Amino acid sequence: MSLQEITARITQTETAAGRPAGSVKLIAVSKVQPNDRVQAVLQDGHRCFGENRVQEALGKWPGFLEQFPEVDLHLIGPLQTNKARQAMELFSSIHSVDRPKLAKTLARLAQETGTCPDLFLQVNTGEEEQKAGVLPAEADDFIAECRGLDLPVQGLMCIPPVDEEPALHFALLAKIAGRNGLAGLSMGMSSDFEQAIALGATHVRVGSAIFGDRIKPQE
């Protein structure tokens, strides 16, 4: 698979779903990918990337951002409150706002700095104990709380359980977003992004299908 093939599949799925061309943003997930692979995708002209960890992104992206200042960098992995300031400085969007404590920290820092990345609230649609995110039953209250903090909430994000039909989770996320007037839906990965687009995804997170299998860092 290549960047061009993924882009073509996204365009075809947009058309089939009756959605305008370009309505879905492709986040190339560059976590645990060597710099030469990231460089190659940048040189192909792609500018939207996703990272899972603040620390890894800090070691990788400042240099690339000097070369390619128009890069749109998204944090798609969990965010600890003690890394919130660094995340807000580096990323243009954060997709993993998953608890009130983090929301309050982001609000405080936004007041302090006068700026804030676009935010997506993570919903644990599968109600999995080990997974981050608010439960679906608590999502409306959490959205209202974040709006009350004057945070720029753009939409919702989910990661469906690996052993369940992802379309059910995408539909649930879209329903929660719809009743709260949120346009953004960050959902769909390499194996299921076409289903996600058909159900309203505005951001899909694709890694291995673009870059190849991840290379684990040396211990």
C-alpha positions in Angstrom: 0.0 0.0 0.0 1.2 3.6 -0.6 0.1 7.1 0.4 -1.3 7.5 -3.1 -3.4 4.3 -2.9 -4.8 5.3 0.5 -5.6 8.8 -0.7 -7.4 7.3 -3.8 -9.4 4.9 -1.6 -10.5 7.8 0.7 -11.6 9.8 -2.4 -13.6 6.8 -3.7 -15.2 6.2 -0.3 -16.2 9.9 0.0 -17.8 9.7 -3.4 -19.7 6.5 -2.6 -20.9 8.0 0.7 -22.2 11.1 -1.1 -19.7 13.3 0.7 -17.7 16.2 -0.8 -14.2 15.4 -2.0 -11.7 16.5 0.6 -14.1 16.3 3.5 -11.9 13.6 5.2 -8.5 14.5 6.6 -5.9 11.7 6.4 -3.7 11.6 9.5 -0.5 9.7 8.7 0.4 8.0 12.0 4.1 8.2 12.2 4.6 6.8 15.7 7.5 4.4 16.1 8.5 5.1 12.4 12.1 5.9 11.5 12.8 9.4 10.3 13.6 8.4 6.8 10.1 6.9 6.2 8.5 10.1 7.6 10.8 12.2 5.4 9.7 10.2 2.3 6.0 10.9 3.1 6.7 14.6 3.6 8.6 14.7 0.3 5.5 13.1 -1.3 3.7 16.2 -0.3 1.6 14.9 2.7 1.4 17.4 5.6 -0.9 15.9 8.2 0.7 13.5 10.8 -0.2 11.8 14.0 1.9 10.9 17.0 1.0 8.8 20.1 3.5 10.2 22.6 4.6 13.7 23.4 8.2 12.6 24.2 8.7 10.7 20.9 7.2 13.6 19.0 9.5 16.1 20.6 12.5 14.0 19.5 11.2 13.8 15.9 9.2 16.8 14.8 11.0 20.1 15.7 13.6 19.4 13.0 10.9 18.4 10.4 8.8 21.5 11.3 11.8 23.7 10.5 11.9 22.2 7.0 8.1 21.9 6.6 6.5 24.6 8.8 3.0 23.9 7.3 2.8 20.5 8.8 -0.4 19.8 10.8 0.6 17.7 13.8 -2.0 15.7 15.8 -1.6 14.0 19.1 -3.7 10.8 19.0 -2.3 9.0 22.0 -2.9 9.4 25.7 -1.8 12.7 27.3 -0.5 13.0 30.9 -1.4 16.3 32.6 2.3 17.0 33.2 3.0 16.9 29.5 0.0 19.1 28.6 2.0 22.3 28.2 4.5 20.6 25.8 1.7 19.0 23.8 -0.1 22.4 23.5 3.1 24.0 22.1 3.8 21.2 19.6 0.5 19.9 18.3 -2.2 21.7 16.3 -4.9 19.1 17.5 -5.2 16.8 20.5 -7.5 13.8 20.0 -7.3 12.2 23.4 -9.0 14.5 25.9 -10.4 11.8 28.1 -11.0 13.1 31.6 -12.1 16.2 33.5 -8.6 16.7 35.1 -6.9 16.9 31.8 -9.6 19.2 30.4 -9.2 21.6 33.4 -5.4 21.6 32.9 -5.8 22.4 29.2 -8.2 25.2 30.0 -5.8 26.7 32.6 -2.9 26.6 30.1 -5.1 28.1 27.4 -6.0 31.0 29.6 -2.4 31.5 30.5 -1.1 31.4 26.9 -4.0 32.7 25.0 -4.0 29.8 22.6 -5.2 26.2 22.4 -5.0 23.3 19.9 -8.2 22.0 18.4 -9.6 19.3 20.8 -11.3 16.0 20.3 -12.9 14.2 23.3 -12.2 10.5 23.5 -15.2 8.2 24.1 -14.6 4.7 25.3 -17.4 3.3 23.1 -16.5 -0.3 24.0 -16.6 0.5 27.8 -13.2 -1.4 28.1 -11.6 -1.2 31.5 -8.1 -0.8 30.1 -8.9 1.9 27.6 -9.0 5.6 28.1 -12.0 7.8 27.4 -15.3 8.7 29.0 -18.1 6.2 28.9 -20.8 6.8 26.3 -23.4 7.5 29.1 -21.1 10.3 30.5 -20.1 11.8 27.1 -22.9 14.5 27.0 -21.9 15.8 30.4 -18.2 15.8 29.6 -18.8 17.7 26.4 -20.8 20.3 28.3 -18.1 20.5 30.9 -15.4 21.1 28.3 -17.5 23.7 26.6 -18.1 25.4 30.0 -14.3 25.6 30.3 -14.3 27.5 27.0 -12.2 24.8 25.3 -12.2 24.6 21.5 -14.0 21.2 21.2 -14.1 20.2 17.5 -15.4 16.6 17.8 -15.1 13.2 19.3 -12.6 10.3 18.9 -12.9 6.5 19.5 -10.8 3.4 19.2 -13.2 0.4 18.8 -12.4 -2.9 20.6 -10.3 -5.1 18.4 -12.8 -8.1 18.5 -16.0 -6.2 17.8 -17.6 -4.8 14.6 -16.1 -1.3 14.3 -19.1 0.1 12.4 -21.2 -0.2 15.6 -18.8 2.0 17.5 -18.5 4.5 14.6 -22.2 4.8 14.5 -22.4 5.3 18.3 -19.8 8.0 18.2 -21.5 9.8 15.3 -24.8 9.7 17.2 -23.2 11.3 20.3 -21.5 13.9 18.2 -24.7 14.7 16.3 -26.9 15.3 19.3 -24.2 17.6 20.8 -23.7 19.6 17.6 -20.2 18.4 17.0 -18.9 18.1 13.4 -15.6 16.4 14.0 -15.3 12.6 14.1 -11.8 11.1 14.5 -12.3 7.4 13.8 -11.1 4.7 11.5 -7.6 3.2 11.1 -5.7 1.2 8.5 -8.1 -1.8 8.6 -11.5 0.0 8.8 -11.1 3.6 7.6 -13.6 3.1 4.7 -16.3 2.0 7.1 -15.6 5.0 9.3 -15.8 7.4 6.3 -19.2 5.9 5.3 -20.4 6.6 8.8 -19.2 10.2 8.9 -15.5 10.3 9.9 -13.8 13.6 9.3 -10.3 12.4 10.4 -8.9 8.9 9.8 -5.7 7.7 11.4 -3.7 5.5 9.1 -0.2 4.3 9.9 1.1 0.9 8.8 -0.8 1.0 5.5 1.3 4.1 4.6 4.6 3.6 6.3 4.8 -0.2 6.5 5.1 -2.2 9.7 6.3 -0.3 12.7 9.9 -0.7 13.7 10.1 -1.2 17.5 12.8 0.9 19.1 15.8 -0.9 20.5 15.6 -1.8 24.2 
